[in-house]
Amino acid sequence: MPGNLHLRLAVVGVVAVSLFSALFARLWYLQVLDSGSFVQAATSNQVRLLYEEAPRGRILDRNGNVLVDNRRSQAITVNKAILERAPDRDEAKVKLAALLGIGLEELQRRIDDVRYSQYKPVPVLEDATPEQFTYVREHQPELPGIEATIVSERTYPNGTLAAHLLGYVGEINDTELAARKKDGYRLGDTIGKSGVEQVYESDLRGQPSVTKLQVNSAGEVLGAPLDVKPAVPGHDVQLTIDVGLQQLAEDSLAQGLAAAREQVDRNGDGRHYPAPAGSVVVLDPRDGSVLAMASYPTYNPGDFVNGIKPEVFAAMNRPESYFPLTNRTIQGQYAPGSTFKLVTATAATAKGLISPGATIRDTGSYTVPGCKGEQCSFRNAGGQSYGPVDLRRALTVSSDVYFYQLGARFWLGRGQYGNGIQDTARAYGLAARSGIPLPSEQKGFIPDPELKKKRHEENPKAFPYGGWFTGDNINMAVGQGDVLVTPLQLADAYAQFGNGGVRFAPRIAARVLDRDGKVLREEAPREAGSVDIAPATRDAILQGLEGAVSARDGTAAAAFAGYPERTLPVAGKTGTAQVTGKKDTAVFAAFAPADQPQYAVAVILEEAGFGGTAAAPVARRIFDQLAGQPPGPIRLGTGSD
Amino acid sequence: MATLAAGSSSRATVPARTSTASPWYHVDLVLVAAALAIAAYGLVMVYSATRVRLGEEGLDPAYFLQRQALFVAIGLGVMVVTAVVDYRVFRDNAWVLYGGTVVVLGLVLVLGSFHKGQVASFDIGPFQLQPSEFGKVTMVVTLAAYVGSVRGEMGARQVVTVLALTGVPLGLIWLQPDLGTSMVFVAALLAVLVASGVKGRVILALLLAGVVASVLVVQLGVLKQYQVDRLTSFLDPQNDTQRSAYNLDQSKTAIGSGGLTGKGLFKGTQTNLSYVPEQHTDFIFTAVGEQLGLAGSALLLALFAVVVWRTWRSAALAKDTAGTLICVGVLAVITFQVFENVGMTMGIMPITGIPLPLMSYGGSATLATFAAIGLVLNVHMRRFS
């Protein structure tokens, strides 16, 4: 062996020292320089928090009838992340498909159903038989990610009833999550998306159970949970609505629209009225409670349970479906037509512009003084002339000429009266949100010279005229022009007049209860405004409104023919609003009993013709039942305006 | 020729430490102490890594501890034997050791039992015997004996002979397939070639040929896909679809989260909750790193460094070439195993199944390592005789 052995041993030694140095350097890097990130990774590795949503509270009607409940179902679920990563996933799927009695393709279709949250197990079978349920529990090792669990989901014992009011639930989205993260919401959680479900979310939602588990690398739970926080069920919300009345309102609305579609527009193009949509609101004028709230067309909140099918949702959003998710009672904005005359009448008498007994000669048309030309002349809707009419009669027969004159006088004496009609309209709660605790409520619109000018300046294309003329006031006086109200506002305004002038913010929930029925919180009625009406004026208007329903030539008389007026006297007003490019909106607003009302009703049917013909019969059918008379099928009369 | 010397030396053991000429007077106690310390350390960590899981399965938590303690005890006996019998006896009977090793490695392929994708062991009652572990030691002795018998320079013929000698058992181990042990053989071969004075350019040429061969092996699909994945995952740790990358990730997390002083013995979340695979065998270093931190890890590396240092010292002090090369071979085997094993847990070496000497649970490896250390003691204590 050559003599340079020591050199060669030195080479071996240097290599060994280098290797040990490399190990130590790496050790230093991992355990000193980059230790923090590994500490974090190790912590999140070993602890798993298992969340289980608490059952949501129920939604009840005013009498305790259950409107929204929870169904507990023995479900078989698949945790996609675990199953698809398992080495024996194919065998597991074959077993599961056989257990469910379906093909592999069908099983895969259910697993991949896009409706379900990617963060939660997908139910592939609901209402499993006890045998199926037990099989899954007993064969866990062979069925990775497949579980037999009890799932709780929303059910609607009354189907589509009050769908818009109740709203629906769905998986929390990014925006909602960002807003509510501090309340303990997590990805995949269920949250109220609209209606009462949304507004009373914090009451309805319980506190999820949180189980803190220590797990090993295989996800296997080690020993007993480190900590268990049991679920707290959500609270029940008791609404002010009455199931029976709600059902009646919805039936009547649907029947009224169906009947309107049978009618032919004789004054117009001779075609059938499309009558695609409408609303009915029933309020209690004594405290603003919503007794019924119907919007047509409607939808099935059950479709949203566990996520809505994309094709169903797409269909809902097609224009030809008329947007069934829209709650037209608060989101629909309509010209109120002659029902607005209540506002004009109140304004004119309050300002002393006319006394209730004073008459105006209705010749069938009104021409603006000093104005020449086609646009200066305004006719009664039916073209009739009613002769000399006072306030009472002007309301009963719905004399436009009478109110045209008031509108013109307001404008001509604007130095003295200001925007009198607009002020009164606002006192009746128009052009403002009613305060009903529902999302997406629209404000409606009451025009005035300033707003008109502003609108024109902001958007000259859509609003080509910025000036305000006498004609604007005349149109407004009969609820035309740019006046827009929601059905709820209309009902609330008539309720306000009916109860003597106090306007309540409509309320939908009476109280919040715990599971045992103990009251946790009362939702007290809330006054939102008032209007002063002199007794003489009130009497005149009331008689005029009663006449519209019960007088021989009242505009709603035909619709109320044979109605038990003595049992439950109704005061109401019809309205027929012209809409550019569409058929007339049929409107009817009323309250009963006339002197001390317990019910205020507003009916608005889109493109359905005369208020007296199409809308009043819907209200009449509701009043029939309230008066103790079985409601019959709707037959449209020959009413007008 | 050497049989005489061996005979006289074994007679000299009887009076033991009374004479300065007696080999017993020259036992390297530092090496013995370091080896014992590592083995004791290993017992603690094997217990820490297995007690929780065994307990959960309703088994005796000390099951692996007791077995490993038994292996250490037997290993100490083996060490005494390989230290007491003059290494020149082994040297002169290297052909027997070599032939026996080849035969047994061949037999295990036919008669061995199948564990974790390998046919590498015989089942003997409740134990498994892994011939390839002992093959490391006999291979080192064989190479040292052959090179030690070469007179003059290591020529081409001698180098080819060395390669052929290594190639036969290496091929048999490759067939098991046991990539890790094959690599240990290569490391030992290289170290012996360097120490035996083979020219630098020859070694470089061999290394180059080795690299080319490795690439071809991967390209031609000789390796199973999982082996390729395991070997390459450390190059691309983000590719966590691979199980091996997951292992590496968990392993690094365990060590990194240990920090300076660790989470405390028996308090590792990664290693006690079995996030880290094979944590009482190949990945036992993760338990050290997580539970005892940089302090415990550095201490362990230092103990290994002491073993390597004393082995290197023995190589330098050895009376003859064979003794030097035995020590160099043992040094290479231990150093490479430590570097590969600890390196893989920290993501700087590919993941292969190599035990950490004297730390990892396992009878064959423990016994073989003690045998190797016994040989080093042997060379050391007979440096004058």
Interface residues (C-beta under 8 A of the other chain):
Chain A: M1 P2 N4 L5 H6 R8 L9 V11 V12 G13 V15 A16 L19 F20 A22 L23 F24 R26 L27 W28 L30 Q31 V32 D34 S35 S37 F38 V39 A41 A42 T43 N45 Q46 Q214 V215 N216 S217 A218 L222 G223
Chain B: E56 G148 E153 A191 V194 A195 S196 G197 Q250 K252 T253 A254 I255 G256 S257 G258 G259 L260 T269 Q270 L273 S274 Y275 V276 P277 G289 E290 G293 L294 S297 A298 L301 F304 A305 V308 W312 A315 A316 T321 T324 V328 L331 A332 T335 F336 V338 F339 V342 G343 M346 G347 I348
